[in-house]
Amino acid sequence: MATGRLGNSRKISRRVITSYRPAENVCDEKRTNSKSSSENETKQWKYQIAISVSLVTFAVYVRTLHPSLPGGDSGELVVAAHDFGVSHPPGYPLFTLLSMCVLHVIPVGSPIWKINILSATFGAIASGIIYIIIYRLCSNHGAGLVGSFMFSLSPLVWTWSGCAEVFSLNNFLLAALLLTAVEFDIGKAKNRIKLSYVGSFLCGLCLSNQHTSVLYIVFLVPWVMLRLWKLELLSLDSVLKVTVAFMLGLIPYLYLPISSIANVARWTWGDQSSLNGFITHLLRQEYGTWDLLKDHSGQGFIHGMQSYLTHIAADLSVLVSSFAALSMWITAQRYKTSGSSVLVIFTAMVIGYNAFFCWRANLDMSNPLFLKVVERFWIQSDLVVVVLASVSFADVYRLFSERFNLKGYSFHYFLMMPLLALQLHRSLTLCNNSNNTVVRDFALQSLAVFPNNSIILTKGDLPSNSYRYFHFCEGVRPDLTIFDQEILTYRWSLPMTRKFYPGIHFPGNFLHMKKGVVSNGQKSFTFLDLIDANYNRPIFACIGVQEYESSWKKSYDLWPYSVCWKIIKKGESLDIDQWEKKTEHLAEHWHYAPNSFESGSWESVANDEMWRAKSATAMFYLDVALKLPENSTEYFELLLHSYQLLSRAMKQASRVSPTNSSDDVPSYWHRNFAIVCERLIRRSSTDQYKKNYSNSSASLPDQITLVRLTNHHFKQFLRLEPFDPDYKNIKEAINTLQGYLDNKDKKK
């Protein structure tokens, strides 16, 4: 009996695996007219369903689209297309050229909205192509629908398909390349040489958009060449044509030197007018060719692989990840029974891509912002994982339908619907950005408060990309001069951009740690020289000052001004009341609650910066006070004003907090507020303090209230920062304060 069952199992398994061949792929059999008619009808249905999948996906993406500027590189990419400039390495010329076309073709909407729509379009088309890929591999509509929607509606893919980024275009190009590979493997033999030309052209286009596609191309190209050689289709003529097709796909890279030679962009990255400059940009040498960023280190290969596997289970579901794991066996069986090797190549691509990426992803993923950067590159792997999982699902379903005589019943649709409904519901909560204007609000509110004709020296992606977009593309605050201070160290920076910034006097050709003249006659300057040369205008550093060169610190200080700092000459007297009047209302219109966004998102970064701005002057006063003698008048005045400003900020936080509590503010607020209260307690009963306090405009509670506030905020700080190095000392202070309060309560 056991032997009989084993034999039946083998027959069923072989019958299932060999039956995967779609109706269009049987090339060596004679076809009847009725079969041809059926296949044409199936082909028509296949494309109609694919178009429907794309339309549904597009509708979902547009409904949840960012209405304005998201964070990250979106602002930079749109500015490059708007101004005929070049984005950061490797330049993304294909995306830039397509964005330029959209900016000129679509007559309505802001520049950023138009490019957001472009990304949604490519993401939606990719979804339809994925359906076709899966259907061609297993002739199962249900598997195609599950795979296409599970991918396009996954949180990661959905998020990056609704904003101006290169990832949805990469999904589209890779999906088209994978479909070409499938047709090459299982399609008509006479079409394979033509398909190799199409695939080669797509390889070039992929590399013109995102370099990570090379990790798929290095598997596909040898496979195609070997297949052509075995079919005796590989010749010198075909190799030359394949090479030409590939070079045609790389044509968008001509945009880089053309843009540099024209030099009409107010902001651009690099000078590609020379061969050396072009190669430097193409190979990302300024970022580190094989790294995500220079001078960073990650947690290693094992941690990277574990993180990706966790991501698959979370984003694509445990069911999809299980079928993806099963695909290793399914792929081996298909190759053994039919000789089809395309799934073998797909499996090798996924393994090779993740192995290389986990090895080279040199960012610390314990930092939520860096984790978000790394996650985006998992999308490319997810696409193939979904295809492999869907084919496995189709084969397993066919196995059970034949085993239990369920052929003709579409039970897989009933299995599919709950999974897709769950994916849609979960992702919609995370990816609905239709009302998300956080980064726009950050940029517009912080730009609005600068004095007329100020110089804004930006640092970091958030202020640099958001300020630049609204300033250049939407004409916000044309009186300001906004310049990215971090690119000053590059030799190409000022030769490419100086003429567009007549309002800034650059005392040399490039920023360096020492000023002087180098061998080619170019003059270097320090950051101190730059500030000295432009101090006749208000100068602001947003957010912070470059860390490359610190000569400016001996002559200038930073005073907080909204999310930025105003650069002030040392020795300039601080009028506490006057500076408070200038700065206390700069961030008052920010209505988002503290800690209300996902950690690591650009919305979270923008929100944190604006809440820091609300307390910046209070923290500044505290910092200045702690450097003064405790018996000085200025010491008391600064502490009192710091207390007043922090109290007001705490009340604002409680008004917008979902819990109506100020306990949700950043941890450092609690610590600094406790320090202010503790310092005030020390002097609250002295005659000298009373004398100074009586002349102050600030209001101050009694000593018991100050003790309670100190105790409360120290406790809140330890709740939020349980591993702080000063935990033990703060805990002792809390115990002392609590003992004092307990004694007071007993006396009552």
N, C-alpha and C positions, 0 to 999 in steps of 0.2 A: 504493500500500500504506500509506504513512504517513497519507494522508487517511482511508482506511478505518479504520485503527486509532483515529485521533482521533475519528472519528464514533462508533464503538462505545464508546469511553471516555466520551463525553458521554452516551450513552444509559444506560450502566450507572450513571454518577454521578447522573443525574436520577432513575432508577428507585430507587436506594438512598435518596436524600434524601426522595423523596415517600413512601416506604414506612415512614417512621418513625411514621406516625399509629397510635396504639394502637387496639385493637379498640373501645374505649368512646367514641372521640372523633368518629366519623363521624356527624354530626348531620343532614345533609341527604339521606341515602340511605335508601331503604326497607330494612328489615331482615326477613329471613325468620325463622320460628320456630326453625329449627335454628341460625341464627347467634346469636340471642338466648340460646339455651340454652348455646352455646359461650362466649359472653361472660360469662354468669353464672358458669359454671364457672371461667373465667379470673379473674374478680373475686374469687371465693371463694379460689382458690389464692393470689392476690396478697396478700390480707390474712392468710392462714395463714402464708405465708412471712415477711411483715413481723413478725408476732407471734413467730415462731421466731427471727428476727434479734434482736429486742429481748430475748427470754429468754436467748439465748446471750450477748449482750453484757452483760446484767445478771449472769449467772453469773460471767463473767470479772471484771467490776468488783467484785462482792462478794467473790470469792475473793482479790482483791488489794487490798482496801479498807484504808485507814488504820484501825487498831484504836482509836486514840485521837486526840489533838490533833495535826494537822499545823501547819505554820508559817503565816506570812502573816496574813490577815484572818479566818481561820476562828474563832479564839477570840472576836474581837469580834462577829462575826455571830451566833454561838450565844449569847453573853451578852445581846445585844440582844433576841433571841427569848425567852430564858429570863426576862429581867427586865422585859419590856414596854418596852424602850428603843429608841433609834434608832441605826443604824450611821452610819459616816462618810458624807459627801456622795457621792451624792444620797440616801442612806438605804435603798435597796433594800427598799421596803416589801412588795412581793409575796413576795420570798424570806423576809423576816422573818415574815410572816403564815403562809405555808406551813410554815415551821420551827416556829412556835408550835403549829400543829395537830399536827404529827408528834410534838413533845415530849409532848403530852397524849394522843395516840392510841396510840403504841407503848408497851406496858407494861414492856418489858425493855430493858436496855442503858443506857449512859451518855448524857448529852445530846449529846455530840459524835458518838458512834457513830450515833445516830439520824439526825442531819443528814447525816452521811457517806452513810448508806443513801439518804436523800432525793436527794442529788446523783446517786448511782449510778442511781437509778430514772429520773430525768429524762434522764440521758445515754443510758440503754438505750432509752427510748421514742423519743428523737430518732433513734437508729440505725434503728429500724423505719420511721419516717416518711421518712427519707432514701431507704430502699429503695423506698418507694411513689412518691416524687417521680421517681426515676430510671426506674422501670418505666413510669409514666404517660407519660414523655417518649419512651421508645424501645421499649417492649414487650419488653424483654430481661431475663430473670431474672438471668442471669450478670452483666450490667453493674450491676444493682441491688445484687446481693450484693457485688461488688467495691467499689463506691462506698461502701456503708454500712459495711462492715467496715474498709476502708482509712481511713475517717474515724474511726470509733469506736475503732479499735485503734492509731491514731497516738499516739506518745508524749505529745504535748501534750494532746490531748483526753482520753486515758486518765488522765493524771495529775490533771487538774482535774475529772474525773468521779468520783474516788475520795475526795474530801474535801469538807468543808463550805464550798462556794464558790458564787458566783452563775453561773458559766460554763456548767454543764450545763443549768441552767434556761434560760439564754439560748439554748443550742443547741436545746432542745426548742421554745421559742416561735418562734424563727426558722424552724426546720424546718416547723412547722405553718403559719407565714405563707407560706413558699415553696410548700408544697403547695396552699394556698388560691389562690395566684397561678397555679399550673399548671392547676388545675381551672377557674379563671376564664378562662384562655386557650383551653384545648382541650376543655373540658367542654360540656355542653348550654347553649345560649344562654338558655333560660328560667331557668336557675339563677344567672346571673351577678349579678343585682341582690342576691340573697340572699348570694352569696359575697362581694360587696363589703361587706356588713354584718359578716360573720364576719371578714373581713380587717381591717376597721377596728377591731373589738374586739381582735383580736390585736395590732394596732399599739399600742394603748393598754397592753395587758399587757406587751408588749416594753419599752416606755418605763418601765413601773413596776418593771422589774427592772434593766435596764442601758441607759444612754443611748446607747451606740455603735450600737444598733439604728436610731437616727434616720437614720443614713447609708444605710440600705437603704430606710427608709420614704419618704425624700424622692424616691426614684426610683419606688417602687411607686405612691404615691398619684396623681401626675399621669398615670401610665400607665393606671391603672384608670379615672380620671375621663374621660380621652380616649376610651377604649374604650366606656364607657357612653354618652358623647355621640354617638359614631358609630353606636351601636346604637339611638339615640333612647330610651335608658332613663334619661338624666340629667334629673332634674326637681328642683324645689325640695323636694318631699316626700322624694325619695331622698337629696338632699344633707343634709337635716335628720336623717334616720334614720342615715346614715353618721356624722354628727357625734355623734349621741347614742351610737351604738355605740362610737365612739372614746373618748368621755368615760366610758362605763361601764368601759372597760379601764383608765382612770386612777384608778378609785375607790380602789385600795390606797393612794394617796397621802394619803387622809384619815387613815390611821393615824398619820402624822407629827404633826399638831396634836393628835390625840387623846392620843397618848403624852405629848406635852409638857404638855398641860393636866393630865393625870392625875398626872404627875411622881412615879411610884412606882419608877422604875428607879434602881438604885444607880450605874449608869454609863450615860450616854447622850451623844449628840453633838448639840449645838445646842439652840436653843429655837425650835420651829416653832409656838408658840402665837400668834405675831403674823404678819401677812402678810409683813412684811419678813424675819423669821426663816425663814419657809417658803420664800420665793423665794431667799434666800441659800443655803439648803441644797439646794433643787431644782436650782439652776444651778451648784452646786459653786464658789461664789465664793471660799470659803476655800482651795480647792485651785488655783483658776484654771480658769474655765469651759471654756476650749478647750485646756487643758494637762493632762498627766497629774499633774504636781506643780508647785507654785509655786517660782520662783527656781531653776529648773534649765534646762540647755540640752543639746540632743542634737547629733548629728553631721550633721544635715541630711537633706534629702529623698532624695538619691541613695543615701546610705549606708543609709537606712531601707529603700528599695526593694530594694537589693541583698541586704540581710539577709533580707528576706521571701522573695525568690526562692530564696535558699540554703536557707531553712527548708523550702520546699515540696519541693525535691529531696531533702532529708535526711529529713523526717518522713513525706511522702506517697509518696516514691520518684521516681526520675527518669522512670519510665514514666508515672506520673500527671501529673507536671508537663509532660511532652511532649504528652500528649493534651489537657491543659488549654490549652496554647498552640495546638494544632490546632483547638480549639473555636471560635476566632475565625472560621475559614473555614467550619466546619460550621454555626455559627449563621447566618452570612450566607447560606449555601445554603438552609437550612431556611426562612428568612424569605422568600427569593426565590421558592421553589417552593410554599410552603404559606401564607405570610402570618402564620405563628405568630411572635409577637414576644416571648414570655416569656423565651426564652433571650437575646434582645437586652437585655432589662432586667436579667437576671441578670449578664450580662457588664458592663453599665454599672455595676451595683451594686458588683461586685468592684473594677473600676478606680477608681471614685469613692471607695470606702471606703479602699483602700490609698493613693491619692493624698492624701486628707485626713489619714489617720492618720500617714503618713510625714512629712507636713508639720508636724503638731502634736505628735508624740511627742517631747517635749523631755527625754528622759533619755539619759544617756551609756551607750550599749550596750557600751562597752569594759569597763564595770563589770559583772561577771557577775550581781550581784544585780539591777541595773537591767534587764539583758537579760531576766531571768526575768519581770520586771514587764511589759515590752513584749510578750514572746512570748504572753502570755495573750490579748491582743487580736487576735492573728493567727487564733485559732480561728474567729472569725466569718467571716473571709474563706475559710478552709479549707473550710468547709461548702459554699459555692457553687462553689469551685474543683473539689471532688470531683464535684459534680453535673455540671458542664460537661465534665469529663474523662471521666466515665462515659458520657455521651451520645455523646461523640466516639468512645469505644471501641466502643460498640454500632454506630454508623454505619460505622466503618471495618471492623469484623468482618463486617457485612452486605455491604459492598462486596466483600470477598474471598470470602465464601461464595457469592455470586452469580457472581462472576467465574470461580471455579474449581469451580462446581457442587457446593458443600459444604452446600447447604441440607438441613436435617434432621439434620446432624451437630452435636454440641455440643462442638466443639473449644475453644470459649472457656472452658469449665469447666476444661479441662486447662491453659489459659494462666493461669487465675485462681488455681488452688490453690497453685502455688509462690509467687506474689506474696503471697497472704494468709498462707501459712505463714511466709514470711520476715518479714512485718510483725508477726505474733504473736510469733515468737521474739525479734525485736529489741526490741519494746516490753515484753515480759514481763520481760526483764532490767532494764529501766529503771524500770518502773512497778509492780513487785510490792512493795507497801508493807504486806503482811500482818503483817510483823514489825517494822515501822518505828515505834519508840516514842521516837525521839531527842528530839523537842521535849517530849514528856511527861516523859522522864527529866530533861531540862534543868530544866524547871519544878519538878518535885517534889524533885529533889536540891538545887536552890538555895534553894527555899522552906524546906526542912527545917532549914537551918543557922542561921536567924536567931534571935536571942534573943527570948524571950517579949515580947509587947506592943510590938514594934518598929514603926516607921513606915517603909514602903517607898515611895520616890518613884521611879516608873519613867520610863524614857526609851527610846523606840524600840518598834517593833512586837513584837519577840521577847519581851522581858520583860513589856511592858504587856499584850499579848493573852493570853499563856500564863499568867502569874500571875493575871490577872483571871478567866480561865475557871475554873481549878482552885479559886480562892478563892471565887468566887460560885456556880458551878454544881455543884461537887463537894465544897464545904465544907472544903477543905484550909486548915489554919492559920487558924482563925477568930479567933485572938488578934491577928493582924497587922492593920495598917491599910495598905492598898495604894491608892495614888493616882497617877494619871498627871500628872506635873509639867508636861508639855508643853502641856496644855490650859488651864493657868492664865492664859495671856495673853488668852484669849477672854472677852469680857464675860459670855457666857452660862454659863461654866463653874461658878462658885460658886453663883449663884442656882439652878441646876438640881441641884447635887450636894452642897452644903454640909451639908444636914440628914442625909445618910447617912454622914457622917464626923465624928461627935462627938469622936472621939479626936484630931483635928487641929484646932489653933487657927489659923484664918486671920485674920491681922491687917488685913483689908480686903476689898474686893470683887473685885479683880483684880490680877494681877501686872503691874508696870510697872518701867521703869528708874529712876524716882524715886517716892518715896512722897509722898502728898499727897491733896488733895480736888479732884475735877474739878467741872465746872459743874453737873452733875445731882446733886451731893451724894455720889456714890460715892467711896470711899476706895481709893487704890492702895497697894500695898506692894511691897517688894523681896524677892528671894529670901533675902537676909540677915535681913529681918524675919521671914520664915516660919520659918527655922531657929532664930532666937533665941526665938521664941514656943513652940517645941516641943522644945527641947534637953533637957528633963527626961526624954525618952524616947530610946532608941537610934534614930538616923535613918540610913537607908542610901539611896544613890543607885544605881539599877539601870537601864540600864547607863550610868553617867555622869550629868552634870548638864546641865540645859537651857543652851543657848548664848545665849539672848536677853538675859540680865541677869547680870552678874558681880560684883555688890557683895559677895557672900558670900566671895570669895577673900581679902579683906583680913583676915577674922576666922577662917576655917576652912580646914582641910586635908582631903584625902581619903586615907584609909588603905585598902588593898585588903582585901576580905572576900569570899571566893569570887568569883563573877562581878560582884559589886557593890563599892561603896566605902562605908566608914563615914565619916560626916561628923564630924570631930574639931576641937575648938577649937585654934587656934594656940597654941603654947607648952606644950601638954600633953606631958609627957615620954614618950618611947618606950622602954618596957621590951622589949628585943629578944627575950629568952627567953620572956617572957609572951605577947607578940603572936604569936610563932611558934607557941606551943602552941595558941593560939586559932584559927589560920588554916591550919596545915600539913595538916590532914586534911579540910578542907572539901570538896575535890573529888576525894578519893581513890577514890570508888566509880565514877567515870566510866571506862567500860571500852572506849569506842570509840577506835580508833587515830587519830592525827593525819592530816589530809588524806585521810580515807577516804570523803568524800562529794563529790558533784559540786559544783564551784565555782559559787557563786551560789545554791545551794539553802538553804533554811532549816535543813536538817540540818547543812550545812557551817557556817553562821553559829553555830548552837548549839554544835557541836563545837569550833569555834575559840575561842569564849568560855570554854568549860570548860577547854580546855588553857591558855588565858591565865590562868585562875584558878589552875591548878596552879603556875604560875611567878610569880604576881602579887606575892607577898610577897618573893620573891628579887629581882625587878626593883625593887620599892619600896626594899628595903635598899640596892641598888646606887645608885639615884637619890639617896637621902639621903646615902650615903657620899661621893659625888662632889661634894657641896656642903660637905664638911667638910675641915679641914686634914689633909694626908696623914700628919702625925706624931701625930694624936690617937688615943687609945685607941678611941674610938667608930668611927673610920674603919676600923680593922683588924677590929673585932668585926663590923661590918656586912658587910664584904667576905667574911669567913670564913663567916658564916651564909648569905650569898647564895650562896656557892660550894656549901655543903652542901645547900641547898634545890634549887638547879639540878641538882646531881648526882643527887639523889633523883628529881627530875622526869624527867631524861634516862633513868634506869633504868626508870621506869614506862613511858615512851614505847617503849623497846626491847622491853618485855615484851608490849605489845599490838600492836606493829607487825608486819605480815605478813613483813617482812624481818628481824625481830629486831634492828633497828638503831635508834639514836636519831637518825640523820641525817634522818629524815622529819619532825622537829619543825618548827614555824614558823621562818622565817629569822631573826627577831629574837632567838630563843633562842640561836642560834649566835653571833651578834654579841655579845650581852650576856655570855654565858658566857666568850667569848674575852676580853672587856674585864675581867671579874672576875679571870680567871687572869693576865692581863697585869699588872694592878695588884698582884696578890699577888707576882708574880715580882720586881717592883721592890724589895720590902722583905723578901723571904724570907731574905736572908742578913745582914740588919742585926741588931745587938744589940737595938735597940728593938723590932723586929718579933718577934724570938724571945721577948722578955719578954712582949709582949702575947699572942702565940700560946700561950705556956705556960699562961696563965690562961684560955684559951678552951676551951669545950666542943666546938668543931668540930674535925674531923679534916682534915688537909691533907697532900697528897702532897709528894714532894720537888720540887726546882726543875726537874729535867729533865722530870718528868711534867707539870708546869705548862706548860713550854714546848711540849711535844708537844700538849697540850690546846688551848693558844692557837692554835698553828699549824693544827691540824685544824679547829677551829670557825670560824676566819677563812676557811679554804678552803671549808668547807661554806656559809658565808654568801655568798661570792662565786658559788658554784655556783647558789644559789637567787636571788641578786640581782645579775646581771651588769651591770646598768645603775645600780647605786647611785652616788650622787655622790662617795662616798669610796672608790670602787673603786681608784684609783691609790695612795692612801695605804695602804690595807689590803694591796694587793699588795706594796708595798715592805716592809711589816711582815712579811708572809709570807716574802719572800725573805731578810730578815735572820734570822728565826727558823729557817728551813730551813738557812741557812749555819751557824748556831750548832750545830744538831743534827748536821749533816754532819761538822763538826770534832770533835764529841764522839765520833761513831761511828768516825772515823779513829784517834783516840787509843786507842780500845778495841782 
